[in-house]
């Protein structure tokens, strides 16, 4: 029988957020440490262990933790190893699941952050009861977690679901961090929106509130604020973004025929500015047999808790030690 | 306990091929009837029943059939219904699985032809032992059957895996039978290769063996024969085709990270003319973490038996009546 609580840990390039969660998705307590404070991974795990031990004691859950779930960049679900952690301060590969299991005496599973978000959404959020959906995380990059028949798709090597790197522009596409050009995430991430803003400002001539800002430091938030203030160019930047994302979602649909796409991350909170042209674009580009069948929904996880909740859901999947 | 034989039926627009298969994939007997001979579906099923009953009697397998598996266009695995059989002579929807079960007294499952091919390849062919692979059928169109974690992907509505309708050219793409433009199958099917040949012949000026043929009746087989005879333009038509298919396979890889793509159909038998530039294109377009990991393999099912074998494998999945 499983124990009544799980621990969720989200390891980002800047912060590591963690918390204790119950079976209904209530976060009993959460906190964070700086990911880059320790150049030695063992020191980092020691600090995490100290913080979480105190948290478990205060909340009276010592011995009641079923498992630890961790979301981290390039974390391989199958091997428990962070294989190439570009944004993390430690040399890779890192056998993190084993190191954490040894340190805490609690079984630990890891996966990448977008898969963790998908599991969280399925366990506690907008995808409860759905067997086939695709989580799209619109952050600094574009990530994805694909669920088919109730199971996260990991692929033969644990790295499936890199939908941010589908090629959307085969000619004259933007250079991506992956070294190729035209990837979805160069257009539809928060940074992609900022790049679009800079392109629009350079190429177009009409006035815009965005022209009051230093062009190199424009963010997707600036574009959002301008659009909300009624700026025409800012709205068109959202339409441009939505159009490409809609093309991508239509293509993804022919692969796994999901009942919904669930959008997570800052851009997903842009409301109708993004959602309205996105739904129109997806339907316009959709193969006929799928038209009108696929929902686009915003995440239902509370933002402050989402990363911890998503990771924590993995804590229900562990095998006892 | 399952019975020792299954029946496989492949319903194509022209012919319906059927046979009796054992657990090791040996086809005991096979035959065919004309699909379009009967304008009434009941008459068609009657003829099929007569032919198969005789075949079961001759081979002494009456009462020993575990199930009937059928591959047919737009056949829905979940509902057992052919929902919109564009190439079939009967009004749709057709509750084919139930009609066959009633007529034969043998449990029947149906799926589309590409999914049947994937199941056949996994049960008897090149994908034995593989848990994650994608079957690509290169015929009149481009079909696909996606297997993830040992299971065919049907999606929320039974229609997943329409990879022939991923958009490869977003500008100036070829018109597809689906009503949209730029679909993979307008470039990489047998008819796509013939279209490419016509485009090359019109736009280019160099000599080619293909210029000896009436341009409107050129087939992919003509292009293959010319390439084998050393024709430079014909070889470049294969390279053009392979380049686009390789781009598509690289995109598909980020979705489900398969260990292999298995190619089936006439074009898949073009050997190095297709395979060499295809592998090069896929690797060139591949996201770094997947480079060198994904195989491209030709189907191992004997062509004459492949359709029947693929469909028959479904006969092992049925529930007893």
HADDOCK unambig.tbl for C-alpha pairs under 7 A between the chains (distance, minus, plus):
assign (segid A and resid 132 and name CA) (segid B and resid 155 and name CA) 6.34 0.50 0.50
assign (segid A and resid 132 and name CA) (segid B and resid 156 and name CA) 5.80 0.50 0.50
assign (segid A and resid 148 and name CA) (segid B and resid 155 and name CA) 6.94 0.50 0.50
assign (segid A and resid 153 and name CA) (segid B and resid 256 and name CA) 6.54 0.50 0.50
assign (segid A and resid 154 and name CA) (segid B and resid 256 and name CA) 6.99 0.50 0.50
assign (segid A and resid 155 and name CA) (segid B and resid 132 and name CA) 6.33 0.50 0.50
assign (segid A and resid 155 and name CA) (segid B and resid 148 and name CA) 6.91 0.50 0.50
assign (segid A and resid 155 and name CA) (segid B and resid 256 and name CA) 5.08 0.50 0.50
assign (segid A and resid 155 and name CA) (segid B and resid 257 and name CA) 4.50 0.50 0.50
assign (segid A and resid 155 and name CA) (segid B and resid 258 and name CA) 5.82 0.50 0.50
assign (segid A and resid 156 and name CA) (segid B and resid 132 and name CA) 5.79 0.50 0.50
assign (segid A and resid 156 and name CA) (segid B and resid 257 and name CA) 5.90 0.50 0.50
assign (segid A and resid 156 and name CA) (segid B and resid 258 and name CA) 5.66 0.50 0.50
assign (segid A and resid 156 and name CA) (segid B and resid 259 and name CA) 5.72 0.50 0.50
assign (segid A and resid 157 and name CA) (segid B and resid 257 and name CA) 6.93 0.50 0.50
assign (segid A and resid 159 and name CA) (segid B and resid 257 and name CA) 6.51 0.50 0.50
assign (segid A and resid 160 and name CA) (segid B and resid 254 and name CA) 5.73 0.50 0.50
assign (segid A and resid 160 and name CA) (segid B and resid 255 and name CA) 5.54 0.50 0.50
assign (segid A and resid 160 and name CA) (segid B and resid 256 and name CA) 4.69 0.50 0.50
assign (segid A and resid 160 and name CA) (segid B and resid 257 and name CA) 4.71 0.50 0.50
assign (segid A and resid 161 and name CA) (segid B and resid 254 and name CA) 5.67 0.50 0.50
assign (segid A and resid 161 and name CA) (segid B and resid 255 and name CA) 4.69 0.50 0.50
assign (segid A and resid 161 and name CA) (segid B and resid 256 and name CA) 6.14 0.50 0.50
assign (segid A and resid 162 and name CA) (segid B and resid 254 and name CA) 4.88 0.50 0.50
assign (segid A and resid 162 and name CA) (segid B and resid 255 and name CA) 6.17 0.50 0.50
assign (segid A and resid 163 and name CA) (segid B and resid 254 and name CA) 6.02 0.50 0.50
assign (segid A and resid 163 and name CA) (segid B and resid 255 and name CA) 6.11 0.50 0.50
assign (segid A and resid 166 and name CA) (segid B and resid 251 and name CA) 5.30 0.50 0.50
assign (segid A and resid 167 and name CA) (segid B and resid 251 and name CA) 6.90 0.50 0.50
assign (segid A and resid 251 and name CA) (segid B and resid 166 and name CA) 5.31 0.50 0.50
assign (segid A and resid 251 and name CA) (segid B and resid 167 and name CA) 6.89 0.50 0.50
assign (segid A and resid 254 and name CA) (segid B and resid 160 and name CA) 5.73 0.50 0.50
assign (segid A and resid 254 and name CA) (segid B and resid 161 and name CA) 5.69 0.50 0.50
assign (segid A and resid 254 and name CA) (segid B and resid 162 and name CA) 4.88 0.50 0.50
assign (segid A and resid 254 and name CA) (segid B and resid 163 and name CA) 6.02 0.50 0.50
assign (segid A and resid 255 and name CA) (segid B and resid 160 and name CA) 5.55 0.50 0.50
assign (segid A and resid 255 and name CA) (segid B and resid 161 and name CA) 4.70 0.50 0.50
assign (segid A and resid 255 and name CA) (segid B and resid 162 and name CA) 6.19 0.50 0.50
assign (segid A and resid 255 and name CA) (segid B and resid 163 and name CA) 6.12 0.50 0.50
assign (segid A and resid 256 and name CA) (segid B and resid 153 and name CA) 6.55 0.50 0.50
assign (segid A and resid 256 and name CA) (segid B and resid 155 and name CA) 5.10 0.50 0.50
assign (segid A and resid 256 and name CA) (segid B and resid 160 and name CA) 4.70 0.50 0.50
assign (segid A and resid 256 and name CA) (segid B and resid 161 and name CA) 6.14 0.50 0.50
assign (segid A and resid 257 and name CA) (segid B and resid 155 and name CA) 4.53 0.50 0.50
assign (segid A and resid 257 and name CA) (segid B and resid 156 and name CA) 5.92 0.50 0.50
assign (segid A and resid 257 and name CA) (segid B and resid 157 and name CA) 6.95 0.50 0.50
assign (segid A and resid 257 and name CA) (segid B and resid 159 and name CA) 6.53 0.50 0.50
assign (segid A and resid 257 and name CA) (segid B and resid 160 and name CA) 4.72 0.50 0.50
assign (segid A and resid 258 and name CA) (segid B and resid 155 and name CA) 5.84 0.50 0.50
assign (segid A and resid 258 and name CA) (segid B and resid 156 and name CA) 5.67 0.50 0.50
assign (segid A and resid 259 and name CA) (segid B and resid 156 and name CA) 5.72 0.50 0.50
